[in-house]
């Protein structure tokens, strides 16, 4: 359920915070939120906004996938440069 997912994310955040030897207040200051907000997140009483999830992961030196179950980032697919053609090369028309 959604509530259980929130609780699991909160447990993950709390464990990572404690592993970094940060207090709840320390993390709140780093995230520019109230300590009560971090407390509600850690207890699973409030949803963590996606932007906050990214900041939490950065501050706790964790990958978001470990804290929130997001997929690991994959490198972008390689791109092959295309040669300019007369239809898409404006310089050739200007010459």
C-alpha positions as CSV (number, residue, x, y, z in Angstrom):
1,X,0.0,0.0,0.0
2,X,1.0,3.6,-0.3
3,X,1.3,4.0,3.4
4,X,3.6,1.1,3.7
5,X,5.8,2.4,0.9
6,X,6.0,5.8,2.7
7,X,7.0,4.0,5.9
8,X,9.7,2.0,4.1
9,X,11.1,5.1,2.5
10,X,11.1,6.9,5.9
11,X,13.0,4.0,7.5
12,X,15.5,4.1,4.6
13,X,16.0,7.8,5.1
14,X,16.4,7.5,8.8
15,X,18.9,4.6,8.6
16,X,21.0,6.5,6.0
17,X,20.8,9.7,8.1
18,X,22.0,7.9,11.2
19,X,24.7,6.1,9.2
20,X,26.0,9.6,8.3
21,X,25.8,10.5,12.0
22,X,23.4,13.3,11.2
23,X,20.7,14.4,13.6
24,X,17.2,15.1,12.3
25,X,17.9,18.8,12.8
26,X,21.1,18.5,10.7
27,X,19.3,17.0,7.8
28,X,16.4,19.5,8.1
29,X,18.9,22.4,7.9
30,X,20.6,20.9,4.9
31,X,17.2,20.5,3.2
32,X,15.9,23.9,4.3
33,X,12.8,22.3,5.8
34,X,11.4,22.2,9.4
35,X,12.7,19.3,11.6
36,X,9.0,18.3,12.0
37,X,8.8,17.8,8.2
38,X,11.8,15.4,8.2
39,X,10.3,13.6,11.3
40,X,7.0,13.1,9.4
41,X,8.8,11.8,6.4
42,X,10.9,9.4,8.5
43,X,7.8,8.1,10.2
44,X,5.9,7.7,6.9
45,X,3.2,10.2,7.9
46,X,3.8,12.5,5.0
47,X,4.7,12.0,1.3
48,X,8.2,13.1,0.3
49,X,8.1,15.3,-2.8
50,X,10.3,14.1,-5.7
51,X,12.5,17.2,-5.5
52,X,13.1,16.5,-1.8
53,X,13.9,12.9,-2.6
54,X,16.7,14.0,-4.9
55,X,18.1,16.4,-2.3
56,X,17.8,13.8,0.5
57,X,19.8,11.3,-1.6
58,X,22.4,13.9,-2.4
59,X,22.8,15.1,1.3
60,X,23.0,11.5,2.5
61,X,25.4,10.4,-0.2
62,X,23.0,7.7,-1.4
63,X,21.6,6.8,-4.8
64,X,17.9,7.5,-4.9
65,X,17.3,3.9,-5.9
66,X,18.6,2.7,-2.6
67,X,16.4,5.1,-0.6
68,X,13.3,5.2,-2.7
69,X,13.4,2.2,-5.1
70,X,14.0,4.3,-8.2
71,X,15.7,2.6,-11.1
72,X,19.4,3.1,-11.4
73,X,20.4,5.8,-13.8
74,X,21.4,4.4,-17.2
75,X,23.8,6.2,-19.4
76,X,22.2,7.8,-22.4
77,X,22.2,5.8,-25.6
78,X,25.1,6.8,-27.9
79,X,24.1,9.1,-30.7
80,X,25.6,9.1,-34.1
81,X,26.2,12.5,-35.5
82,X,24.5,13.2,-38.8
83,X,26.1,15.0,-41.7
84,X,24.5,18.2,-42.7
85,X,22.4,18.2,-45.8
86,X,21.3,21.0,-48.0
87,X,17.8,20.9,-46.4
88,X,19.1,21.3,-42.8
89,X,22.4,23.2,-43.3
90,X,21.6,26.9,-43.2
91,X,25.2,27.8,-43.7
92,X,25.2,26.3,-47.2
93,X,22.2,28.5,-48.1
94,X,23.8,31.6,-46.7
95,X,27.0,31.1,-48.7
